[in-house]
Amino acid sequence: MLTGVCVYCATGVRQAVERSVVRFSAMSDSEIASYVASGEPRDKAGAYAIQGLASKFVVGVEGSYSNVVGLPVSTLYALLRELGLA
């Protein structure tokens, strides 16, 4: 997954792209059916919440965990520091 972050303020503009890869274990048809029936995937980008029911199938994350959850916090903080805002 890719997330673009941009900070625009009076002192300048900084932008970055954070890349994260989530690896899942193989899932059986019944595990997939049960997960879909739970309703969790209905309102999620990528149809899963890494911090939710899908977490039991996650075998690894390459990159920023907070990016997977929704916002690459360390990347944003680095941009804010570059602009003297943090």
Distance bins in CASP14 RR format, pairs under 12 A and 6 or more apart:
PFRMAT RR
TARGET T0000
AUTHOR 0000-0000-0000
RMODE 2
METHOD distances of the structure
MODEL  1
1 17 0 0 0 0 0 1 0 0 0 0 0
1 18 0 0 0 0 1 0 0 0 0 0 0
1 19 1 0 0 1 0 0 0 0 0 0 0
1 20 1 0 1 0 0 0 0 0 0 0 0
1 21 1 0 0 1 0 0 0 0 0 0 0
1 22 1 0 0 1 0 0 0 0 0 0 0
1 44 0 0 0 0 0 1 0 0 0 0 0
1 45 0 0 0 0 1 0 0 0 0 0 0
1 46 0 0 0 0 1 0 0 0 0 0 0
1 48 0 0 0 0 0 1 0 0 0 0 0
1 50 0 0 0 0 0 1 0 0 0 0 0
1 61 0 0 0 0 0 1 0 0 0 0 0
1 62 0 0 0 0 0 1 0 0 0 0 0
1 63 0 0 0 0 1 0 0 0 0 0 0
1 64 0 0 0 0 1 0 0 0 0 0 0
1 65 0 0 0 0 0 1 0 0 0 0 0
1 66 0 0 0 0 0 1 0 0 0 0 0
1 67 1 0 0 1 0 0 0 0 0 0 0
1 68 1 0 0 1 0 0 0 0 0 0 0
1 69 0 0 0 0 0 1 0 0 0 0 0
1 70 0 0 0 0 1 0 0 0 0 0 0
1 72 0 0 0 0 0 1 0 0 0 0 0
2 16 0 0 0 0 0 1 0 0 0 0 0
2 17 1 0 1 0 0 0 0 0 0 0 0
2 18 1 0 0 1 0 0 0 0 0 0 0
2 19 1 0 1 0 0 0 0 0 0 0 0
2 20 0 0 0 0 1 0 0 0 0 0 0
2 21 0 0 0 0 0 1 0 0 0 0 0
2 45 0 0 0 0 0 1 0 0 0 0 0
2 63 0 0 0 0 0 1 0 0 0 0 0
2 64 0 0 0 0 0 1 0 0 0 0 0
2 67 0 0 0 0 1 0 0 0 0 0 0
2 68 0 0 0 0 0 1 0 0 0 0 0
2 70 0 0 0 0 0 1 0 0 0 0 0
2 72 0 0 0 0 0 1 0 0 0 0 0
2 75 0 0 0 0 0 1 0 0 0 0 0
3 15 0 0 0 0 0 1 0 0 0 0 0
3 16 0 0 0 0 1 0 0 0 0 0 0
3 17 1 0 0 1 0 0 0 0 0 0 0
3 18 1 0 1 0 0 0 0 0 0 0 0
3 19 0 0 0 0 1 0 0 0 0 0 0
3 20 1 0 0 1 0 0 0 0 0 0 0
3 45 0 0 0 0 0 1 0 0 0 0 0
3 63 0 0 0 0 0 1 0 0 0 0 0
3 64 0 0 0 0 1 0 0 0 0 0 0
3 66 0 0 0 0 1 0 0 0 0 0 0
3 67 1 0 1 0 0 0 0 0 0 0 0
3 68 0 0 0 0 1 0 0 0 0 0 0
3 69 0 0 0 0 0 1 0 0 0 0 0
3 70 1 0 0 1 0 0 0 0 0 0 0
3 71 1 0 0 1 0 0 0 0 0 0 0
3 72 1 0 1 0 0 0 0 0 0 0 0
3 73 0 0 0 0 0 1 0 0 0 0 0
3 74 0 0 0 0 0 1 0 0 0 0 0
3 75 0 0 0 0 1 0 0 0 0 0 0
3 76 0 0 0 0 1 0 0 0 0 0 0
4 14 0 0 0 0 0 1 0 0 0 0 0
4 15 1 0 0 1 0 0 0 0 0 0 0
4 16 1 0 0 1 0 0 0 0 0 0 0
4 17 1 0 1 0 0 0 0 0 0 0 0
4 18 1 0 0 1 0 0 0 0 0 0 0
4 19 0 0 0 0 1 0 0 0 0 0 0
4 20 0 0 0 0 0 1 0 0 0 0 0
4 64 0 0 0 0 0 1 0 0 0 0 0
4 67 0 0 0 0 1 0 0 0 0 0 0
4 70 0 0 0 0 0 1 0 0 0 0 0
4 71 0 0 0 0 1 0 0 0 0 0 0
4 72 0 0 0 0 1 0 0 0 0 0 0
4 75 0 0 0 0 1 0 0 0 0 0 0
4 76 0 0 0 0 1 0 0 0 0 0 0
4 79 0 0 0 0 0 1 0 0 0 0 0
5 13 0 0 0 0 0 1 0 0 0 0 0
5 14 0 0 0 0 1 0 0 0 0 0 0
5 15 1 0 0 1 0 0 0 0 0 0 0
5 16 1 0 1 0 0 0 0 0 0 0 0
5 17 1 0 0 1 0 0 0 0 0 0 0
5 18 1 0 0 1 0 0 0 0 0 0 0
5 19 0 0 0 0 0 1 0 0 0 0 0
5 64 0 0 0 0 0 1 0 0 0 0 0
5 66 0 0 0 0 0 1 0 0 0 0 0
5 67 0 0 0 0 1 0 0 0 0 0 0
5 70 0 0 0 0 0 1 0 0 0 0 0
5 71 1 0 0 1 0 0 0 0 0 0 0
5 72 1 0 0 1 0 0 0 0 0 0 0
5 73 0 0 0 0 1 0 0 0 0 0 0
5 74 0 0 0 0 0 1 0 0 0 0 0
5 75 1 0 1 0 0 0 0 0 0 0 0
5 76 1 0 1 0 0 0 0 0 0 0 0
5 77 0 0 0 0 0 1 0 0 0 0 0
5 78 0 0 0 0 1 0 0 0 0 0 0
5 79 1 0 0 1 0 0 0 0 0 0 0
5 80 0 0 0 0 0 1 0 0 0 0 0
5 82 0 0 0 0 0 1 0 0 0 0 0
6 12 0 0 0 0 0 1 0 0 0 0 0
6 13 1 0 0 1 0 0 0 0 0 0 0
6 14 1 0 0 1 0 0 0 0 0 0 0
6 15 1 0 1 0 0 0 0 0 0 0 0
6 16 0 0 0 0 1 0 0 0 0 0 0
6 17 0 0 0 0 1 0 0 0 0 0 0
6 18 0 0 0 0 0 1 0 0 0 0 0
6 75 0 0 0 0 0 1 0 0 0 0 0
6 76 0 0 0 0 1 0 0 0 0 0 0
6 79 0 0 0 0 1 0 0 0 0 0 0
6 80 0 0 0 0 0 1 0 0 0 0 0
6 83 0 0 0 0 0 1 0 0 0 0 0
7 13 1 0 0 1 0 0 0 0 0 0 0
7 14 1 0 1 0 0 0 0 0 0 0 0
7 15 1 0 0 1 0 0 0 0 0 0 0
7 16 0 0 0 0 1 0 0 0 0 0 0
7 75 0 0 0 0 0 1 0 0 0 0 0
7 76 1 0 0 1 0 0 0 0 0 0 0
7 77 0 0 0 0 0 1 0 0 0 0 0
7 78 0 0 0 0 1 0 0 0 0 0 0
7 79 1 0 1 0 0 0 0 0 0 0 0
7 80 1 0 0 1 0 0 0 0 0 0 0
7 81 0 0 0 0 0 1 0 0 0 0 0
7 82 0 0 0 0 1 0 0 0 0 0 0
7 83 1 0 0 1 0 0 0 0 0 0 0
7 84 0 0 0 0 0 1 0 0 0 0 0
7 85 1 0 0 1 0 0 0 0 0 0 0
7 86 0 0 0 0 1 0 0 0 0 0 0
8 14 0 0 0 0 1 0 0 0 0 0 0
8 15 0 0 0 0 1 0 0 0 0 0 0
8 79 0 0 0 0 0 1 0 0 0 0 0
8 80 0 0 0 0 0 1 0 0 0 0 0
8 83 0 0 0 0 1 0 0 0 0 0 0
8 85 0 0 0 0 0 1 0 0 0 0 0
9 79 0 0 0 0 0 1 0 0 0 0 0
9 80 0 0 0 0 1 0 0 0 0 0 0
9 82 0 0 0 0 0 1 0 0 0 0 0
9 83 1 0 0 1 0 0 0 0 0 0 0
9 84 0 0 0 0 1 0 0 0 0 0 0
9 85 1 0 0 1 0 0 0 0 0 0 0
9 86 0 0 0 0 0 1 0 0 0 0 0
10 83 0 0 0 0 1 0 0 0 0 0 0
10 84 0 0 0 0 0 1 0 0 0 0 0
10 85 0 0 0 0 0 1 0 0 0 0 0
11 79 0 0 0 0 0 1 0 0 0 0 0
11 80 0 0 0 0 0 1 0 0 0 0 0
11 81 0 0 0 0 0 1 0 0 0 0 0
11 82 0 0 0 0 1 0 0 0 0 0 0
11 83 1 0 1 0 0 0 0 0 0 0 0
11 84 1 0 0 1 0 0 0 0 0 0 0
11 85 1 0 0 1 0 0 0 0 0 0 0
11 86 0 0 0 0 0 1 0 0 0 0 0
12 79 0 0 0 0 0 1 0 0 0 0 0
12 80 0 0 0 0 0 1 0 0 0 0 0
12 82 0 0 0 0 1 0 0 0 0 0 0
12 83 1 0 0 1 0 0 0 0 0 0 0
12 84 0 0 0 0 1 0 0 0 0 0 0
12 85 0 0 0 0 1 0 0 0 0 0 0
13 79 0 0 0 0 1 0 0 0 0 0 0
13 82 0 0 0 0 0 1 0 0 0 0 0
13 83 0 0 0 0 1 0 0 0 0 0 0
14 75 0 0 0 0 1 0 0 0 0 0 0
14 76 0 0 0 0 1 0 0 0 0 0 0
14 77 0 0 0 0 0 1 0 0 0 0 0
14 78 0 0 0 0 1 0 0 0 0 0 0
14 79 1 0 1 0 0 0 0 0 0 0 0
14 80 0 0 0 0 1 0 0 0 0 0 0
14 81 0 0 0 0 1 0 0 0 0 0 0
14 82 1 0 1 0 0 0 0 0 0 0 0
14 83 1 0 1 0 0 0 0 0 0 0 0
14 84 0 0 0 0 0 1 0 0 0 0 0
14 85 0 0 0 0 1 0 0 0 0 0 0
14 86 0 0 0 0 0 1 0 0 0 0 0
15 75 0 0 0 0 1 0 0 0 0 0 0
15 76 0 0 0 0 0 1 0 0 0 0 0
15 78 0 0 0 0 0 1 0 0 0 0 0
15 79 1 0 0 1 0 0 0 0 0 0 0
15 82 0 0 0 0 0 1 0 0 0 0 0
15 83 0 0 0 0 0 1 0 0 0 0 0
16 64 0 0 0 0 0 1 0 0 0 0 0
16 67 0 0 0 0 0 1 0 0 0 0 0
16 72 1 0 0 1 0 0 0 0 0 0 0
16 74 0 0 0 0 0 1 0 0 0 0 0
16 75 1 0 1 0 0 0 0 0 0 0 0
16 76 0 0 0 0 1 0 0 0 0 0 0
16 77 0 0 0 0 0 1 0 0 0 0 0
16 78 1 0 0 1 0 0 0 0 0 0 0
16 79 1 0 0 1 0 0 0 0 0 0 0
16 80 0 0 0 0 0 1 0 0 0 0 0
16 82 0 0 0 0 1 0 0 0 0 0 0
17 64 0 0 0 0 0 1 0 0 0 0 0
17 67 0 0 0 0 1 0 0 0 0 0 0
17 72 0 0 0 0 1 0 0 0 0 0 0
17 75 0 0 0 0 1 0 0 0 0 0 0
17 79 0 0 0 0 0 1 0 0 0 0 0
18 62 0 0 0 0 0 1 0 0 0 0 0
18 63 1 0 0 1 0 0 0 0 0 0 0
18 64 1 0 1 0 0 0 0 0 0 0 0
18 65 0 0 0 0 0 1 0 0 0 0 0
18 66 0 0 0 0 1 0 0 0 0 0 0
18 67 1 0 1 0 0 0 0 0 0 0 0
18 68 0 0 0 0 1 0 0 0 0 0 0
18 69 0 0 0 0 0 1 0 0 0 0 0
18 70 0 0 0 0 1 0 0 0 0 0 0
18 71 0 0 0 0 1 0 0 0 0 0 0
18 72 1 1 0 0 0 0 0 0 0 0 0
18 73 0 0 0 0 1 0 0 0 0 0 0
18 74 0 0 0 0 1 0 0 0 0 0 0
18 75 1 0 1 0 0 0 0 0 0 0 0
18 76 0 0 0 0 1 0 0 0 0 0 0
18 77 0 0 0 0 0 1 0 0 0 0 0
18 78 0 0 0 0 0 1 0 0 0 0 0
18 79 0 0 0 0 0 1 0 0 0 0 0
19 61 0 0 0 0 0 1 0 0 0 0 0
19 62 0 0 0 0 1 0 0 0 0 0 0
19 63 1 0 0 1 0 0 0 0 0 0 0
19 64 0 0 0 0 1 0 0 0 0 0 0
19 67 1 0 0 1 0 0 0 0 0 0 0
19 68 0 0 0 0 0 1 0 0 0 0 0
19 72 0 0 0 0 1 0 0 0 0 0 0
19 75 0 0 0 0 0 1 0 0 0 0 0
20 50 0 0 0 0 1 0 0 0 0 0 0
20 58 0 0 0 0 0 1 0 0 0 0 0
20 60 0 0 0 0 0 1 0 0 0 0 0
20 61 1 0 0 1 0 0 0 0 0 0 0
20 62 1 0 0 1 0 0 0 0 0 0 0
20 63 1 0 1 0 0 0 0 0 0 0 0
20 64 1 0 1 0 0 0 0 0 0 0 0
20 65 1 0 0 1 0 0 0 0 0 0 0
20 66 0 0 0 0 1 0 0 0 0 0 0
20 67 1 0 1 0 0 0 0 0 0 0 0
20 68 1 0 1 0 0 0 0 0 0 0 0
20 69 0 0 0 0 1 0 0 0 0 0 0
20 70 0 0 0 0 1 0 0 0 0 0 0
20 71 0 0 0 0 0 1 0 0 0 0 0
20 72 1 0 0 1 0 0 0 0 0 0 0
20 74 0 0 0 0 0 1 0 0 0 0 0
20 75 0 0 0 0 0 1 0 0 0 0 0
21 50 0 0 0 0 0 1 0 0 0 0 0
21 58 0 0 0 0 0 1 0 0 0 0 0
21 59 0 0 0 0 0 1 0 0 0 0 0
21 60 0 0 0 0 1 0 0 0 0 0 0
21 61 1 0 0 1 0 0 0 0 0 0 0
21 62 1 0 1 0 0 0 0 0 0 0 0
21 63 1 0 0 1 0 0 0 0 0 0 0
21 64 0 0 0 0 0 1 0 0 0 0 0
21 65 0 0 0 0 0 1 0 0 0 0 0
21 67 0 0 0 0 0 1 0 0 0 0 0
21 68 0 0 0 0 1 0 0 0 0 0 0
22 45 0 0 0 0 0 1 0 0 0 0 0
22 46 0 0 0 0 1 0 0 0 0 0 0
22 47 0 0 0 0 0 1 0 0 0 0 0
22 48 0 0 0 0 1 0 0 0 0 0 0
22 49 0 0 0 0 0 1 0 0 0 0 0
22 50 1 0 0 1 0 0 0 0 0 0 0
22 51 0 0 0 0 0 1 0 0 0 0 0
22 54 0 0 0 0 1 0 0 0 0 0 0
22 55 0 0 0 0 0 1 0 0 0 0 0
22 57 0 0 0 0 1 0 0 0 0 0 0
22 58 1 0 0 1 0 0 0 0 0 0 0
22 59 0 0 0 0 1 0 0 0 0 0 0
22 60 1 0 0 1 0 0 0 0 0 0 0
22 61 1 0 1 0 0 0 0 0 0 0 0
22 62 0 0 0 0 1 0 0 0 0 0 0
22 63 0 0 0 0 1 0 0 0 0 0 0
22 64 0 0 0 0 0 1 0 0 0 0 0
22 65 0 0 0 0 1 0 0 0 0 0 0
22 67 0 0 0 0 1 0 0 0 0 0 0
22 68 1 0 1 0 0 0 0 0 0 0 0
22 69 0 0 0 0 0 1 0 0 0 0 0
23 50 0 0 0 0 0 1 0 0 0 0 0
23 57 0 0 0 0 1 0 0 0 0 0 0
23 58 1 0 0 1 0 0 0 0 0 0 0
23 59 1 0 1 0 0 0 0 0 0 0 0
23 60 1 0 1 0 0 0 0 0 0 0 0
23 61 1 0 0 1 0 0 0 0 0 0 0
23 62 1 0 0 1 0 0 0 0 0 0 0
23 63 0 0 0 0 0 1 0 0 0 0 0
23 68 0 0 0 0 0 1 0 0 0 0 0
24 31 0 0 0 0 0 1 0 0 0 0 0
24 32 0 0 0 0 0 1 0 0 0 0 0
24 35 0 0 0 0 0 1 0 0 0 0 0
24 46 0 0 0 0 0 1 0 0 0 0 0
24 47 0 0 0 0 0 1 0 0 0 0 0
24 48 0 0 0 0 1 0 0 0 0 0 0
24 50 0 0 0 0 1 0 0 0 0 0 0
24 54 1 0 0 1 0 0 0 0 0 0 0
24 55 0 0 0 0 0 1 0 0 0 0 0
24 56 0 0 0 0 1 0 0 0 0 0 0
24 57 1 0 1 0 0 0 0 0 0 0 0
24 58 1 0 0 1 0 0 0 0 0 0 0
24 59 1 0 0 1 0 0 0 0 0 0 0
24 60 0 0 0 0 1 0 0 0 0 0 0
24 61 0 0 0 0 0 1 0 0 0 0 0
24 68 0 0 0 0 0 1 0 0 0 0 0
25 31 0 0 0 0 1 0 0 0 0 0 0
25 32 0 0 0 0 0 1 0 0 0 0 0
25 54 0 0 0 0 0 1 0 0 0 0 0
25 55 0 0 0 0 0 1 0 0 0 0 0
25 56 0 0 0 0 1 0 0 0 0 0 0
25 57 1 0 1 0 0 0 0 0 0 0 0
25 58 1 0 0 1 0 0 0 0 0 0 0
25 59 1 0 1 0 0 0 0 0 0 0 0
25 60 0 0 0 0 1 0 0 0 0 0 0
26 32 0 0 0 0 0 1 0 0 0 0 0
26 57 0 0 0 0 1 0 0 0 0 0 0
26 59 0 0 0 0 1 0 0 0 0 0 0
27 33 0 0 0 0 1 0 0 0 0 0 0
27 34 0 0 0 0 1 0 0 0 0 0 0
27 35 1 0 0 1 0 0 0 0 0 0 0
27 36 0 0 0 0 0 1 0 0 0 0 0
27 48 0 0 0 0 0 1 0 0 0 0 0
27 53 0 0 0 0 0 1 0 0 0 0 0
27 54 0 0 0 0 1 0 0 0 0 0 0
27 56 0 0 0 0 1 0 0 0 0 0 0
27 57 1 0 1 0 0 0 0 0 0 0 0
27 58 0 0 0 0 0 1 0 0 0 0 0
27 59 0 0 0 0 0 1 0 0 0 0 0
28 34 0 0 0 0 1 0 0 0 0 0 0
28 35 0 0 0 0 0 1 0 0 0 0 0
28 57 0 0 0 0 0 1 0 0 0 0 0
29 35 0 0 0 0 0 1 0 0 0 0 0
29 36 0 0 0 0 0 1 0 0 0 0 0
30 36 0 0 0 0 0 1 0 0 0 0 0
30 37 0 0 0 0 0 1 0 0 0 0 0
31 37 0 0 0 0 0 1 0 0 0 0 0
31 38 0 0 0 0 0 1 0 0 0 0 0
31 53 0 0 0 0 0 1 0 0 0 0 0
31 54 0 0 0 0 0 1 0 0 0 0 0
31 56 0 0 0 0 1 0 0 0 0 0 0
31 57 1 0 0 1 0 0 0 0 0 0 0
32 38 0 0 0 0 0 1 0 0 0 0 0
32 41 0 0 0 0 1 0 0 0 0 0 0
32 47 0 0 0 0 0 1 0 0 0 0 0
32 48 0 0 0 0 0 1 0 0 0 0 0
32 53 0 0 0 0 0 1 0 0 0 0 0
32 54 0 0 0 0 0 1 0 0 0 0 0
32 57 0 0 0 0 1 0 0 0 0 0 0
33 39 0 0 0 0 0 1 0 0 0 0 0
33 41 0 0 0 0 0 1 0 0 0 0 0
34 40 0 0 0 0 0 1 0 0 0 0 0
34 41 0 0 0 0 0 1 0 0 0 0 0
34 53 0 0 0 0 1 0 0 0 0 0 0
34 54 0 0 0 0 0 1 0 0 0 0 0
34 56 0 0 0 0 0 1 0 0 0 0 0
34 57 0 0 0 0 0 1 0 0 0 0 0
35 41 1 0 0 1 0 0 0 0 0 0 0
35 42 0 0 0 0 0 1 0 0 0 0 0
35 44 0 0 0 0 0 1 0 0 0 0 0
35 47 0 0 0 0 1 0 0 0 0 0 0
35 48 0 0 0 0 1 0 0 0 0 0 0
35 49 0 0 0 0 0 1 0 0 0 0 0
35 52 0 0 0 0 0 1 0 0 0 0 0
35 53 1 0 0 1 0 0 0 0 0 0 0
35 54 1 0 0 1 0 0 0 0 0 0 0
35 55 0 0 0 0 0 1 0 0 0 0 0
35 56 0 0 0 0 1 0 0 0 0 0 0
35 57 0 0 0 0 1 0 0 0 0 0 0
36 42 0 0 0 0 1 0 0 0 0 0 0
36 44 0 0 0 0 0 1 0 0 0 0 0
36 47 0 0 0 0 1 0 0 0 0 0 0
36 48 0 0 0 0 0 1 0 0 0 0 0
36 53 0 0 0 0 0 1 0 0 0 0 0
36 54 0 0 0 0 0 1 0 0 0 0 0
37 53 0 0 0 0 0 1 0 0 0 0 0
38 44 0 0 0 0 0 1 0 0 0 0 0
38 47 0 0 0 0 0 1 0 0 0 0 0
38 48 0 0 0 0 0 1 0 0 0 0 0
38 49 0 0 0 0 0 1 0 0 0 0 0
38 52 0 0 0 0 1 0 0 0 0 0 0
38 53 1 0 1 0 0 0 0 0 0 0 0
38 54 0 0 0 0 1 0 0 0 0 0 0
38 56 0 0 0 0 0 1 0 0 0 0 0
39 47 0 0 0 0 1 0 0 0 0 0 0
39 48 0 0 0 0 0 1 0 0 0 0 0
39 49 0 0 0 0 0 1 0 0 0 0 0
39 52 0 0 0 0 0 1 0 0 0 0 0
39 53 0 0 0 0 1 0 0 0 0 0 0
39 54 0 0 0 0 0 1 0 0 0 0 0
40 46 0 0 0 0 0 1 0 0 0 0 0
40 47 0 0 0 0 1 0 0 0 0 0 0
40 48 1 0 0 1 0 0 0 0 0 0 0
40 49 1 0 0 1 0 0 0 0 0 0 0
40 50 0 0 0 0 0 1 0 0 0 0 0
40 51 0 0 0 0 0 1 0 0 0 0 0
40 52 1 0 0 1 0 0 0 0 0 0 0
40 53 1 0 1 0 0 0 0 0 0 0 0
40 54 1 0 0 1 0 0 0 0 0 0 0
40 55 0 0 0 0 0 1 0 0 0 0 0
40 56 0 0 0 0 0 1 0 0 0 0 0
40 57 0 0 0 0 0 1 0 0 0 0 0
41 47 1 1 0 0 0 0 0 0 0 0 0
41 48 1 0 0 1 0 0 0 0 0 0 0
41 49 0 0 0 0 1 0 0 0 0 0 0
41 52 0 0 0 0 0 1 0 0 0 0 0
41 53 0 0 0 0 1 0 0 0 0 0 0
41 54 1 0 0 1 0 0 0 0 0 0 0
41 57 0 0 0 0 0 1 0 0 0 0 0
42 48 0 0 0 0 0 1 0 0 0 0 0
42 49 0 0 0 0 0 1 0 0 0 0 0
43 49 0 0 0 0 1 0 0 0 0 0 0
44 50 0 0 0 0 1 0 0 0 0 0 0
44 51 0 0 0 0 0 1 0 0 0 0 0
44 52 0 0 0 0 1 0 0 0 0 0 0
44 53 0 0 0 0 0 1 0 0 0 0 0
44 54 0 0 0 0 1 0 0 0 0 0 0
44 68 0 0 0 0 0 1 0 0 0 0 0
44 69 0 0 0 0 0 1 0 0 0 0 0
44 70 0 0 0 0 0 1 0 0 0 0 0
45 67 0 0 0 0 0 1 0 0 0 0 0
45 68 0 0 0 0 1 0 0 0 0 0 0
45 69 0 0 0 0 0 1 0 0 0 0 0
45 70 0 0 0 0 1 0 0 0 0 0 0
46 54 0 0 0 0 1 0 0 0 0 0 0
46 68 0 0 0 0 0 1 0 0 0 0 0
46 70 0 0 0 0 0 1 0 0 0 0 0
47 53 0 0 0 0 0 1 0 0 0 0 0
47 54 0 0 0 0 1 0 0 0 0 0 0
47 57 0 0 0 0 0 1 0 0 0 0 0
48 54 1 1 0 0 0 0 0 0 0 0 0
48 55 0 0 0 0 1 0 0 0 0 0 0
48 56 0 0 0 0 0 1 0 0 0 0 0
48 57 0 0 0 0 1 0 0 0 0 0 0
48 58 0 0 0 0 1 0 0 0 0 0 0
48 68 0 0 0 0 1 0 0 0 0 0 0
48 69 0 0 0 0 0 1 0 0 0 0 0
49 55 1 0 0 1 0 0 0 0 0 0 0
49 56 0 0 0 0 0 1 0 0 0 0 0
49 57 0 0 0 0 0 1 0 0 0 0 0
49 58 0 0 0 0 0 1 0 0 0 0 0
49 68 0 0 0 0 1 0 0 0 0 0 0
49 69 0 0 0 0 1 0 0 0 0 0 0
49 70 0 0 0 0 0 1 0 0 0 0 0
50 56 0 0 0 0 0 1 0 0 0 0 0
50 57 0 0 0 0 1 0 0 0 0 0 0
50 58 1 0 1 0 0 0 0 0 0 0 0
50 59 0 0 0 0 0 1 0 0 0 0 0
50 60 0 0 0 0 1 0 0 0 0 0 0
50 61 1 0 0 1 0 0 0 0 0 0 0
50 64 0 0 0 0 0 1 0 0 0 0 0
50 65 1 0 0 1 0 0 0 0 0 0 0
50 66 0 0 0 0 0 1 0 0 0 0 0
50 67 0 0 0 0 0 1 0 0 0 0 0
50 68 1 0 1 0 0 0 0 0 0 0 0
50 69 1 0 0 1 0 0 0 0 0 0 0
50 70 0 0 0 0 1 0 0 0 0 0 0
51 58 0 0 0 0 1 0 0 0 0 0 0
51 61 0 0 0 0 0 1 0 0 0 0 0
51 65 0 0 0 0 1 0 0 0 0 0 0
51 66 0 0 0 0 0 1 0 0 0 0 0
51 68 0 0 0 0 1 0 0 0 0 0 0
51 69 1 0 0 1 0 0 0 0 0 0 0
51 70 0 0 0 0 0 1 0 0 0 0 0
52 58 0 0 0 0 1 0 0 0 0 0 0
52 68 0 0 0 0 0 1 0 0 0 0 0
52 69 0 0 0 0 0 1 0 0 0 0 0
54 68 0 0 0 0 0 1 0 0 0 0 0
54 69 0 0 0 0 0 1 0 0 0 0 0
55 61 0 0 0 0 0 1 0 0 0 0 0
55 65 0 0 0 0 0 1 0 0 0 0 0
55 68 0 0 0 0 0 1 0 0 0 0 0
55 69 0 0 0 0 0 1 0 0 0 0 0
58 65 0 0 0 0 0 1 0 0 0 0 0
58 68 0 0 0 0 1 0 0 0 0 0 0
58 69 0 0 0 0 0 1 0 0 0 0 0
60 68 0 0 0 0 0 1 0 0 0 0 0
61 67 0 0 0 0 1 0 0 0 0 0 0
61 68 1 0 0 1 0 0 0 0 0 0 0
61 69 0 0 0 0 0 1 0 0 0 0 0
62 68 0 0 0 0 0 1 0 0 0 0 0
63 72 0 0 0 0 1 0 0 0 0 0 0
63 74 0 0 0 0 0 1 0 0 0 0 0
63 75 0 0 0 0 0 1 0 0 0 0 0
64 70 0 0 0 0 1 0 0 0 0 0 0
64 71 0 0 0 0 1 0 0 0 0 0 0
64 72 1 0 1 0 0 0 0 0 0 0 0
64 73 1 0 0 1 0 0 0 0 0 0 0
64 74 1 0 0 1 0 0 0 0 0 0 0
64 75 1 0 0 1 0 0 0 0 0 0 0
64 76 0 0 0 0 0 1 0 0 0 0 0
64 77 0 0 0 0 0 1 0 0 0 0 0
64 78 0 0 0 0 0 1 0 0 0 0 0
65 71 0 0 0 0 0 1 0 0 0 0 0
65 72 0 0 0 0 1 0 0 0 0 0 0
65 73 0 0 0 0 1 0 0 0 0 0 0
65 74 0 0 0 0 1 0 0 0 0 0 0
66 72 1 0 1 0 0 0 0 0 0 0 0
66 73 1 0 1 0 0 0 0 0 0 0 0
66 74 1 0 0 1 0 0 0 0 0 0 0
66 75 0 0 0 0 1 0 0 0 0 0 0
66 76 0 0 0 0 1 0 0 0 0 0 0
66 77 0 0 0 0 0 1 0 0 0 0 0
67 73 0 0 0 0 1 0 0 0 0 0 0
67 74 0 0 0 0 1 0 0 0 0 0 0
67 75 1 0 0 1 0 0 0 0 0 0 0
67 76 0 0 0 0 1 0 0 0 0 0 0
70 76 0 0 0 0 0 1 0 0 0 0 0
71 77 0 0 0 0 0 1 0 0 0 0 0
71 79 0 0 0 0 0 1 0 0 0 0 0
72 78 0 0 0 0 1 0 0 0 0 0 0
72 79 0 0 0 0 1 0 0 0 0 0 0
73 79 0 0 0 0 0 1 0 0 0 0 0
73 80 0 0 0 0 0 1 0 0 0 0 0
73 86 0 0 0 0 0 1 0 0 0 0 0
74 80 0 0 0 0 0 1 0 0 0 0 0
74 81 0 0 0 0 0 1 0 0 0 0 0
74 86 0 0 0 0 0 1 0 0 0 0 0
75 81 0 0 0 0 0 1 0 0 0 0 0
75 82 0 0 0 0 0 1 0 0 0 0 0
76 82 0 0 0 0 0 1 0 0 0 0 0
76 83 0 0 0 0 0 1 0 0 0 0 0
76 85 0 0 0 0 0 1 0 0 0 0 0
76 86 0 0 0 0 1 0 0 0 0 0 0
77 83 0 0 0 0 0 1 0 0 0 0 0
77 84 0 0 0 0 0 1 0 0 0 0 0
77 85 0 0 0 0 1 0 0 0 0 0 0
77 86 1 0 1 0 0 0 0 0 0 0 0
78 84 0 0 0 0 0 1 0 0 0 0 0
78 85 0 0 0 0 0 1 0 0 0 0 0
78 86 0 0 0 0 1 0 0 0 0 0 0
79 85 0 0 0 0 1 0 0 0 0 0 0
79 86 0 0 0 0 1 0 0 0 0 0 0
80 86 1 1 0 0 0 0 0 0 0 0 0
END
